[in-house]
Amino acid sequence: MTSAIPNPTHHDSRTEARTDQSPVTMFGPDFPFAYDDFLHHPAGLGAVPPAHHGTEVAIIGGGLSGIIAAYELMKMGLRPVVYEADEIGGRLRTAELQSCPDEVVAEMGAMRFPPASTALFHYIDKVGLKTTPFPNPLAESTPSTVVDLKGESHYARTPDDLPAVFDEVSRAWDAALEHGARFSDLQQAIRARDAKRIKAIWNELVPQLDDQTFYGFLCDAPSFASFRHREIFGQVGFGTGGWDTDFPNSILEILRVVCTGADDDHVSIEGGCQQLPLRLWHRRPDKIIHWPGDTNLDSLHPDGPRPAVTALRRTSDNGIAVTDATGETRTYASAVFTAQSWMLLSKIDCSEDLLPIDHWTAIERTHYMESSKLFVPVDRPFWRDTDPETGRDRMSMTLTDRMTRGTYLIDHGPDRPAAICLSYTWCDDSLKWLPLSADERLSVMLKSLREIYPDVDIASHIIGDPVTVSWEAEPYFMGAFKANLPGHYRYQRRLFTHFAQEHNAPEHSGLFLAGDDISWTAGWAEGAVQTALNAVWGVMRHFDGSTDPTNPGPGDVFDQIAPIELPD
């Protein structure tokens, strides 16, 4: 399921004629709007009347979505006021590793980005960040991969080096996608950015598959009649690793990933992904309205972001009253909420009239994936040493059914400090680590890897303390990201379309939901960008603004490409 996708830094979607051989991008399928074209257009994202210039807008959450929303609203002449409970970046969280140079870091949240994320790469390019191929299993840039299942290890430099059963499983997955989801037709329509064709295919699939789990989809596919094939696919997968932790989720979630290239050709950001929101925070826009030319988000927040939000209320004139951890309450005509939506249920005291009751139901039913990681710094990329007896690498990117599940080797050149992500796990596999301290986790992980590499003394190369995270235990996250369960499509639609408030009653207008958990592609930074741009359009319209006729925004074309609405 991999394909060669050019780096979007060299791709201008405004001038290229789209064909069935164009790159796959995260264009739809639920809402096929060209966010990258919208961003690149010289007319900009829109404008508000001068009477509203300088008006404050609350941005609740300083992750990528919040920072992009703040950045673009500032360019329009509004004054974003960012609230952040923890640190700027959200799940774009980069940790330092002991005894390592600055470029050797631990990516605790997002760490690999598909070039199909063309709106995300608009901002990556804008702030001058560089990328490098991420060492996924069997990727061209990965020296070698070991697949260890049921106590038997298989060493591979390419997929052809694996036993034939793995090719059978790969072919079974391709066949299942064609049989149950018209994969080729849908992906060709996405390549061509043929919104009408995409909608025709996807709108037929949604009512058929909304109540189907990923595992049920496999079981219904004639190509996956073998339990052994399904088991191998769950433990190893193809692309980024095993899929079994996703088996209870809606198959629609998986199709959104594979049809849009989100699981292909990943890159990492050199020096860490948290640089992106931090650089946007300090960046002076090329074009800005109302504010002096040297204005940036940092200069509009001389004391830094406001602290955690503790309460949200509607005012009598339908404003949004925001109370923060200092006890101060400020009232805004509009606000953008970009934090995990569960925060509205627990960490923030909210009045029920903030949202329609059906939206509260959708938030309450949101399902989050757990996720854990542990990184260690090492003295050098010792895994590139050649075993004199076998001629193989001493250690490889590792997929296994043992506790570690996925082990990633991240080096920055020979004889230089490097990093190992000893374990990257999801859902039940993540919960197994939750009660353990960092040192306890490290001990169990090293034991698991010794079973695979009995002649490799990983511990002797570790030069600093482990760094770990369990996102389900992070108080301002309570999970890594949303993953819809079967039957959740209607909830997802309510949350994503919340930005289109043209027909809302006044008491339900002015507050806009954004963030990757509102998007159709939760867990991917592209979703955070897209929903931020939706919210920017919503705020602009709330202040009687408009887009340029030559560059309509997501709300301007909403009726033509809106996600299909299923009956109750």
ABEGO torsion letter per residue (X at the ends): XBBBBBBAAABBAAABBBBAABBBBBBOAABBBBAAAAAABAAEAEBBBAAABGBBBBBBEABAAAAAAAAAAAAAGBBBBBBBABBBGEABBBBBBBGBBAABBBBABBABBBAABAAAAAAAAAAGBBBBBBBBBGBAABABBBBBBGGBBBBBABAAABBAAAAAAAAAAAAAAAAAAGAAAAAAAAAAGBAAAAAAAAAAAAAAAAABBAAAAAAABAAAABAAAAAAAAAAEBGAEBAAAAAABBAAAAAAAAAAGAABGBBBBBGEAAAAAAAAAABBBABBBGBBAABBAAAABAAEBBBBBABBBBBAAGBBBBBBAAGBBBBBABBBBABBAAAAAAABBBBAAABBAAAAAAAAABBBBBBBBBBBBBABBAAABBBAAAGBBABBBBBBABAAGBBBBBBAEBGBBBBBBABBBBEAAAAAAAABBAAAAAAAAAAAAAAABAABBAAAABABBBBBBBAAABAAAGEABBBBBBGAAAAAAAAAAAABAAABBAAABGBBBBEAAABABBGBAAAAAAAAAAAAAAAAAAAGBBBBAABBBAAAAAAAABBBBBBX
